[in-house]
Amino acid sequence: MSDSLVAPQPLLVMEGIEKAFPGVIALDGASLRVAPGEVHAVIGQNGAGKSTLMKILNGAYRRDAGTILLDGQPVDFHNPREAQDAGVSTIYQEINLVPYRSVAENIFMGREPRRWGMLDRERMNRDATAVLDRLGVHVDVRRPLSTLNIALQQMVAIARAISTDARIVIMDEPTSSLDEREVEVLFDVIRGLKADGISAIYISHRLDELYAVCDRVTIMRDGKTIDERAVAGASKVELVARMLGKEIGEVSRSGATGFQHRGARPAGEVLVEADDLQGARLDGASVTVRSGEIVGLAGLLGSGRTEVARAVFGADPASGGLRVRGKPVRWKSPRDAIRAGFGFSSEDRKADGIIPYMSVRENLTLAALPVLSRNGIVDRTEQQRIVDRFIDRLGIKTAGPEQKIRELSGGNQQKVLLARWLCLNPSLLLLDEPTRGIDVGAKAEIQGLIDELADNGLGVLMISSELEEITEGADRVVVLREGRTVAEFDHVEVSQDTVMHAMAHGDDESRSRGVEESSGRRLQAQEDGETVRRLVGATPASPAPLDER
C-alpha cells in the first residue's frame, strides 16, 4: 500500500477503559483516539463519562481496566503532574489557579525559572508576557490574578497549559466564562495550537462550537463510546440523536427544545405586575405574569433581565409599582416574596444556588426549613419524605439523598434547585437561565418540566440568552433594552427575527406589541437579526486582542 494512503499513527489511543465507583459504573469499555494536530471533541450528556475519561487520562483517577498509548508507548499516570510532564495538560471548567498570586506566578507555578538556586522573577515575568502575547492577551503579569475578570483568568489558565510544552491540551468547557469576542480569540488560539502540531480534546455542551474548531467527535453515552465521526459530515440533529440514543426523526419532530406545548395556553389570574421599575440597570422595566403561562424575558447582556427578576423577588431595591394579585406590595427582603408564593432560581447556580459541600437532601429542602422546623428542630421524617418525592418526580440522578450536591452533574444540580422551590408549592417561579451549562438531554428534561408546571397553573418568568428557548417555550415574550421594556409579543407574533429586531432597536414601533409584517420590515428584522446573532453567539464577530478591562 502506498505510504500516502496509510493513516498517521494516532498520538493518543485509549481502549477498553473501565472505571467504577461505589454503586456506579462510570466507564464501561470506553475508547478514544486522537491524531497529531487534531482538535477532537468529546460530547455526551451529563453522566456519560466524559470527565471521568479525561481524569483517567490526566492521572487524577486510576483506571480499573484498559490501555492508554501515548505516541505508541503505554502510559500509566499516577497523578496530573506525571501527565503534565509527559505532555498532557488540562484546562478545567472551574478555574484552579491561586487568586492572590501574580499572573506570572500562576502560569509557572511549580515550574518557576531559577538562577543560582533563586527564583528568577525577571525571566518569569518576561516569559509569562510572551506566552500571553501569543494568545493576544495584554496584561501586567505582576498583578494578582484576582484583579482580572473571569475571562482573563480563563486565558491565564490556557496560557499555563500551553506553556508546559504540551502535546495534548484537554479543554473542559473552556468557553463557559467567555463572551463572544473572547470565544473567537480562544478559537484562534486553538487553531494556532493545531498549526503547531498540538492536539486538543475539546469538551463542550455547545454543539455550534464543534463546527467552528473541531475535526472529529467522539460521542459517549452511559460510560460507553457510542460513535466517532468527522464533525464536518455530521448534522447537529445526528449528534443529539446519538447522544440521547434516539432516532433522528424522533429528535427532529421534537423541535429545537424540550418544550412540547405549541400555541398559547389559556392564562389565569394576574399573579404579579411590575410597572416602571427603576433601580440598578433598570429604567422603566415592566412585566406582567399570569398563572398558567410562561413569560420569556429577552434582551442582550446588561439589558436588565436579571435585575428585573431580583427586583420582583425582593433581592434588590427598586422603585416603581409592584402588585401581587392586584394588591400593591413592597418587599423588605426575599423572605416576603417567598411567603407570597414566589421562588427564584438564580443564573449562577454555583455561586448563588447550590451549597456544594452540603447534601442533596440539605440543598433541596433549604427554603422549606422554616416549614419543616419546630422550636429549631427539623422534622427529619417529613424532610426525607419530601426529598424522596422530588428525587423521584424530577428524575434526579444521585447515589442517594446524602450525596454531596457538588458531585452531581450540572443538570441534576439544576433539578435540585427547582425542587427547592417546588416543594413549597409556589404560585410563581422566576427562572434565570435555567438550562445554562447543561447537556441537551437534561436541558430538554428541564424545559419539559417547566412546560408541565405551566400546564398545571404555575406562573413562570423565564430569562434565557437562547432565542430558541424563548421563542419556543414562552407564551409571551417581553424584550428589555437598556433597562426598559421596549417590546412585547404574544405566541403568534413572536419569532427570533422580531425579538432580535426589538433587542437591537428598542424603538417606539417595537413597543406597540409587534413588528410590521411587510416584506421590507421582515428584511430589516433579518438584517438586525444578523447583528444581534453576533452579540448573542450564533455568528461570532471578528476577534480582537484582549486587553485589561
C-alpha positions in Angstrom: 0.0 0.0 0.0 1.2 3.5 -0.8 2.6 5.5 2.1 0.2 8.3 1.2 -2.7 6.0 1.9 -1.6 4.9 5.3 -3.3 6.8 8.1 -0.9 8.5 10.5 -0.3 6.8 13.8 -2.6 8.3 16.5 -1.0 10.4 19.1 -3.4 9.0 21.8 -5.2 5.7 22.0 -7.4 4.8 24.9 -9.0 1.4 24.6 -11.4 -0.6 26.9 -11.2 1.9 29.7 -13.3 0.9 32.8 -13.9 2.7 36.0 -16.4 2.0 38.8 -17.3 4.0 41.9 -19.4 2.6 44.8 -22.8 1.8 43.2 -21.9 3.4 39.9 -20.2 2.2 36.7 -18.7 5.4 35.3 -16.9 3.9 32.3 -17.7 0.6 30.6 -15.1 -0.2 27.9 -14.8 3.4 26.7 -12.3 4.4 23.9 -10.8 7.5 22.4 -8.3 8.0 19.5 -6.7 11.4 18.8 -4.5 12.2 15.9 -1.5 14.5 16.0 -2.5 18.2 15.5 -6.2 17.3 15.7 -9.0 19.1 17.6 -11.1 16.2 18.8 -14.5 16.9 20.5 -15.9 14.6 23.2 -19.6 15.0 23.8 -22.4 13.3 25.7 -25.0 14.0 28.3 -24.0 14.8 31.9 -23.0 11.4 33.4 -22.0 10.0 30.1 -18.4 9.5 31.4 -16.6 12.4 29.6 -15.0 13.9 32.7 -14.1 10.5 34.2 -12.3 9.5 31.0 -10.3 12.8 31.0 -9.4 12.4 34.6 -8.1 8.9 33.9 -6.1 10.4 31.0 -4.5 13.1 33.2 -3.8 10.9 36.2 -6.5 12.3 38.5 -8.2 8.9 38.6 -6.8 5.4 38.3 -8.5 3.2 35.7 -9.8 -0.3 36.7 -9.0 -1.8 33.3 -8.0 -0.8 29.7 -4.9 0.5 28.0 -3.5 4.0 27.2 -0.9 4.6 24.5 0.7 8.0 24.0 2.7 8.3 20.8 2.6 4.5 20.6 4.0 3.9 24.1 2.0 2.6 27.1 1.5 5.1 29.9 0.0 4.9 33.3 -0.1 8.3 35.0 -0.4 8.3 38.8 -1.2 12.0 39.2 -1.7 15.1 37.0 1.9 16.2 37.4 3.1 13.0 35.7 0.7 13.6 32.9 1.8 17.2 32.5 5.5 16.1 32.4 4.5 13.7 29.6 2.8 16.5 27.6 -0.8 16.2 28.7 -2.2 19.5 30.1 -5.7 20.1 31.3 -7.7 23.3 31.4 -10.6 22.8 33.9 -14.0 24.3 33.6 -13.6 25.7 37.2 -10.5 27.8 37.2 -8.0 26.2 39.5 -5.4 28.9 40.0 -4.3 30.9 43.0 -6.1 34.3 43.1 -3.6 36.2 45.3 -0.5 35.1 43.4 0.6 37.1 40.4 -0.4 36.2 36.8 3.2 35.1 36.1 3.4 33.0 39.2 0.2 31.2 38.3 1.5 30.5 34.8 4.7 29.0 36.0 3.6 27.6 39.4 5.7 24.5 40.2 8.0 25.2 37.2 9.4 28.6 38.2 12.7 29.5 36.4 15.6 29.7 38.7 19.1 31.2 38.7 21.8 30.3 41.2 19.1 28.4 43.1 16.9 31.5 43.4 13.7 32.4 41.7 14.4 34.3 38.5 11.4 36.7 38.7 12.6 38.9 35.8 12.7 35.9 33.4 9.4 34.5 34.7 7.7 37.8 34.1 9.2 38.1 30.7 8.3 34.5 29.7 4.7 35.0 31.0 4.3 38.1 29.0 5.5 36.3 25.9 3.1 33.4 26.3 0.1 35.8 26.9 1.1 37.9 23.9 0.8 34.7 21.9 -2.8 34.5 23.0 -3.5 38.1 22.2 -3.8 39.0 25.9 -2.0 42.1 27.2 -1.9 42.5 30.9 0.6 43.3 33.6 1.8 39.9 34.6 2.9 41.2 38.0 -0.7 41.9 39.0 -2.5 39.5 41.4 -4.7 37.1 39.4 -7.8 38.2 41.5 -7.7 41.7 39.9 -8.5 40.3 36.5 -12.0 39.4 35.3 -13.1 35.8 34.9 -12.5 35.8 31.1 -8.9 36.9 31.5 -8.4 34.4 34.3 -9.5 31.7 31.9 -7.0 32.9 29.4 -4.3 32.7 32.1 -5.3 29.1 32.7 -4.9 28.4 28.9 -1.5 30.2 29.0 -0.4 27.9 31.8 -1.5 24.8 29.8 0.3 25.7 26.6 3.5 26.9 28.4 4.2 23.3 29.5 5.3 22.1 26.1 2.1 20.1 25.9 1.4 17.7 23.1 -2.3 17.3 24.1 -4.4 20.0 25.8 -7.7 18.9 27.4 -10.2 21.7 27.4 -13.2 21.1 29.6 -16.0 23.7 28.8 -13.3 26.3 28.0 -15.9 29.0 26.8 -18.2 28.9 29.8 -16.8 32.2 31.2 -16.0 33.9 27.9 -18.1 36.4 25.9 -18.3 36.1 22.1 -15.2 38.2 21.3 -13.2 36.2 23.8 -14.6 32.9 22.4 -13.3 33.9 19.0 -9.9 34.7 20.4 -9.9 31.3 22.1 -10.8 29.7 18.7 -7.8 31.4 17.1 -5.6 30.1 19.9 -6.9 26.5 19.2 -6.2 26.9 15.5 -2.7 28.1 16.3 -2.1 25.0 18.5 -3.3 22.8 15.7 -0.9 24.6 13.3 1.9 23.9 15.7 1.0 20.2 15.7 -0.5 20.2 19.2 -3.7 18.2 19.7 -6.7 19.3 21.7 -9.5 17.4 23.3 -12.5 19.7 23.4 -15.4 19.1 25.7 -18.5 21.3 25.3 -22.3 21.3 25.6 -22.4 24.0 22.9 -22.6 22.0 19.7 -22.2 25.0 17.5 -18.7 25.4 18.8 -17.7 22.0 17.4 -18.3 23.1 13.9 -16.1 26.1 14.4 -12.9 24.4 15.6 -13.2 20.6 15.8 -12.1 18.0 13.3 -13.6 14.8 14.7 -16.0 14.0 17.5 -16.4 11.1 19.9 -19.9 10.6 21.3 -20.4 8.9 24.7 -23.4 7.6 26.5 -23.7 5.7 29.8 -20.0 5.2 30.1 -19.5 3.8 26.6 -18.1 5.2 23.4 -21.1 5.2 21.0 -19.7 6.7 17.9 -16.7 8.5 16.3 -17.0 10.6 13.2 -15.9 13.6 11.3 -17.6 16.8 12.5 -18.0 18.2 9.0 -20.1 15.2 7.9 -22.5 15.2 10.9 -25.6 17.4 11.4 -26.5 18.7 14.9 -29.6 16.6 14.9 -27.5 13.4 14.2 -25.2 14.3 17.1 -28.1 14.9 19.5 -29.8 11.7 18.4 -26.7 9.7 19.1 -26.1 11.3 22.5 -29.7 10.6 23.5 -30.0 7.2 21.9 -32.9 8.2 19.8 -33.8 8.0 16.1 -33.0 11.1 14.1 -36.7 11.5 13.1 -37.7 11.4 16.7 -35.3 14.2 17.6 -36.3 16.3 14.5 -40.0 16.1 15.4 -39.5 17.2 18.9 -38.2 20.7 17.9 -35.1 22.5 18.9 -36.1 22.5 22.6 -37.9 20.2 25.0 -41.0 22.4 25.1 -43.9 20.5 23.8 -46.7 23.0 24.2 -47.5 24.6 20.9 -49.7 27.6 20.9 -50.7 30.0 23.8 -52.0 28.5 27.0 -55.2 29.9 28.5 -53.8 32.3 31.1 -55.4 32.7 34.5 -55.3 35.5 37.1 -52.6 38.1 37.2 -50.0 36.9 39.7 -47.6 39.8 39.6 -47.4 43.2 37.8 -44.2 45.1 37.8 -44.6 48.6 36.4 -41.9 51.2 35.6 -39.2 49.6 37.7 -36.3 51.9 38.4 -33.0 50.9 40.0 -29.7 49.3 39.3 -29.7 48.9 35.4 -33.4 49.5 35.4 -35.0 52.5 33.7 -38.7 51.8 33.2 -38.9 48.0 33.0 -42.4 46.5 33.2 -43.7 42.9 33.1 -46.8 41.0 34.0 -47.1 37.3 34.7 -50.4 35.3 34.9 -51.0 31.9 36.4 -50.5 29.1 33.9 -48.3 31.0 31.5 -44.6 31.2 30.7 -43.4 34.7 30.1 -40.0 34.9 28.4 -37.7 37.8 29.3 -35.3 38.6 26.4 -32.5 41.1 25.9 -28.8 41.5 25.4 -26.4 41.2 28.3 -26.7 44.2 30.5 -30.3 44.9 29.4 -31.6 44.5 32.9 -33.1 41.0 32.7 -31.6 39.6 35.9 -32.3 42.9 37.7 -36.0 42.7 36.9 -36.2 39.2 38.4 -34.2 40.2 41.5 -36.4 43.3 42.0 -39.6 41.2 41.7 -38.2 38.7 44.2 -37.2 41.5 46.7 -33.4 40.7 46.4 -32.5 44.2 45.1 -34.1 47.5 45.9 -36.1 49.1 43.1 -38.7 51.9 42.9 -41.9 51.6 40.8 -45.1 49.7 41.1 -45.2 46.1 42.2 -48.6 44.4 42.7 -49.3 40.8 43.6 -52.8 39.6 42.7 -53.8 43.2 42.3 -52.6 44.5 45.6 -49.6 46.8 46.0 -46.6 45.3 47.8 -43.2 46.5 48.9 -40.9 43.7 49.8 -38.4 44.1 52.7 -36.5 41.0 51.7 -36.8 37.9 49.6 -38.5 36.3 52.7 -41.6 38.3 52.0 -41.7 37.2 48.4 -41.2 33.5 49.4 -44.2 33.9 51.8 -46.2 35.2 48.9 -45.5 32.1 46.9 -42.5 33.2 44.8 -39.4 31.2 44.0 -36.2 32.3 42.3 -33.6 30.1 40.6 -30.5 32.3 40.0 -28.3 32.5 36.9 -25.1 31.3 38.6 -26.1 28.1 40.3 -22.6 27.5 41.7 -22.2 31.0 43.3 -25.8 31.7 44.2 -27.6 28.4 44.1 -26.1 25.2 45.4 -24.1 24.8 48.7 -21.5 22.5 47.3 -20.4 20.6 50.4 -23.9 20.0 51.7 -26.0 17.0 50.7 -28.8 16.7 48.1 -31.2 16.5 51.0 -30.0 19.6 52.7 -29.8 21.6 49.4 -33.3 20.5 48.3 -35.1 21.4 51.5 -33.2 24.6 52.3 -36.0 27.0 51.5 -38.5 24.7 53.3 -36.6 24.6 56.7 -38.9 27.2 58.3 -41.9 25.0 57.5 -40.1 21.8 58.5 -38.8 23.1 61.8 -40.4 23.4 65.1 -38.6 25.0 68.0 -35.4 24.8 65.9 -35.7 21.1 65.3 -36.1 19.8 61.8 -38.7 17.1 61.2 -36.4 14.6 59.5 -39.2 12.2 58.6 -41.1 14.8 56.7 -37.9 16.2 55.2 -37.0 12.8 53.9 -40.5 12.2 52.5 -40.2 15.5 50.5 -36.7 14.7 49.3 -37.7 11.2 48.1 -40.7 12.5 46.4 -38.9 15.1 44.4 -35.9 12.9 43.5 -38.4 10.5 42.0 -40.7 13.2 40.4 -37.9 15.1 38.7 -35.7 12.1 37.9 -32.7 13.4 39.9 -29.8 11.0 39.3 -28.0 10.7 42.6 -26.4 7.9 44.6 -28.7 8.9 47.4 -30.1 11.9 49.4 -26.8 12.2 51.4 -24.6 12.5 48.3 -22.8 15.9 48.2 -24.6 18.1 45.6 -21.2 19.1 44.1 -20.8 15.5 42.9 -23.9 15.7 40.7 -23.9 16.8 37.1 -25.0 20.3 36.2 -28.4 19.2 35.0 -29.1 17.3 38.2 -27.9 20.2 40.3 -30.4 22.4 38.4 -33.2 19.9 39.1 -32.4 20.0 42.9 -32.6 23.8 42.8 -36.0 23.6 41.0 -37.2 21.1 43.6 -36.1 23.5 46.4 -38.9 25.8 45.3 -41.4 23.3 44.1 -41.6 21.7 47.5 -43.0 24.9 48.8 -45.9 24.7 46.2 -45.2 28.2 44.8 -47.5 30.2 42.5 -44.7 31.9 40.6 -41.2 30.8 39.6 -38.5 33.2 38.4 -36.0 31.2 36.4 -32.8 33.0 35.4 -31.0 30.9 32.6 -32.5 27.6 33.9 -30.7 25.5 31.3 -27.3 27.2 31.1 -24.3 24.9 31.1 -26.1 21.6 31.0 -26.3 19.0 28.3 -29.0 18.7 25.7 -30.7 15.7 27.4 -31.0 17.4 30.8 -31.9 20.6 29.1 -34.9 19.0 27.3 -36.0 17.4 30.6 -36.0 20.7 32.4 -37.7 22.5 29.6 -40.4 19.8 29.6 -40.8 20.2 33.3 -41.2 24.0 33.0 -43.9 23.3 30.4 -45.7 20.8 32.7 -45.6 23.2 35.6 -47.2 26.0 33.5 -49.8 23.5 32.2 -50.7 22.8 35.9 -51.2 26.5 36.6 -47.8 27.8 37.8 -46.7 31.2 36.5 -43.2 31.3 35.1 -40.9 34.2 34.3 -38.1 32.7 32.3 -34.9 34.6 31.4 -32.8 33.0 28.7 -30.0 34.0 26.3 -31.0 31.2 23.9 -33.6 32.7 21.5 -34.9 29.2 20.6 -35.7 28.6 24.2 -37.5 31.9 24.5 -39.5 31.7 21.2 -40.4 28.0 21.5 -41.1 28.0 25.2 -42.8 31.2 26.1 -46.5 32.2 25.8 -45.5 35.8 25.7 -42.1 37.4 25.3 -41.1 40.8 26.9 -38.0 42.4 25.5 -35.7 44.7 27.5 -33.1 47.1 26.2 -31.0 49.4 28.4 -33.2 48.7 31.4 -36.5 49.5 29.6 -39.3 47.3 28.3 -39.3 48.0 24.6 -41.5 45.3 23.1 -43.9 42.6 24.0 -45.1 39.7 21.7 -47.7 37.0 22.1 -47.1 33.5 21.0 -48.5 34.1 17.5 -46.3 37.2 16.9 -43.0 36.0 18.3 -40.1 34.9 16.2 -36.4 35.0 16.5 -36.2 37.9 14.0 -38.8 40.0 15.7 -37.2 39.5 19.1 -33.8 40.4 17.8 -35.1 43.5 16.0 -36.5 44.7 19.3 -33.3 43.9 21.1 -31.3 45.8 18.5 -33.6 48.9 18.2 -36.0 49.1 21.1 -37.9 51.8 19.2 -41.5 53.0 19.7 -42.5 50.9 16.7 -41.4 47.8 18.5 -43.1 48.8 21.7 -46.5 48.6 20.0 -46.5 44.8 20.5 -45.3 43.6 17.2 -43.2 44.3 14.1 -44.9 45.0 10.8 -45.0 42.0 8.6 -44.3 43.8 5.4 -41.6 42.3 3.2 -39.3 45.4 3.8 -39.8 45.1 7.5 -39.0 41.4 7.5 -35.8 42.1 5.6 -34.9 44.7 8.2 -35.6 42.3 11.0 -33.4 39.7 9.4 -30.6 42.2 8.9 -30.9 43.3 12.5 -31.0 39.6 13.5 -27.6 39.0 12.0 -26.2 41.9 14.1 -27.7 40.5 17.3 -26.7 37.0 16.5 -23.1 38.2 16.6 -23.8 39.6 20.1 -25.6 36.5 21.4 -23.3 33.9 19.9 -24.7 32.5 16.7 -22.4 34.4 14.4 -19.2 35.4 16.3 -17.6 38.6 15.3 -14.0 39.0 14.2 -11.7 38.7 17.2 -9.6 41.5 18.7 -6.8 41.3 21.3 -7.9 41.0 24.9 -6.6 43.9 27.0 -7.1 44.8 30.6 -10.6 45.9 31.3 
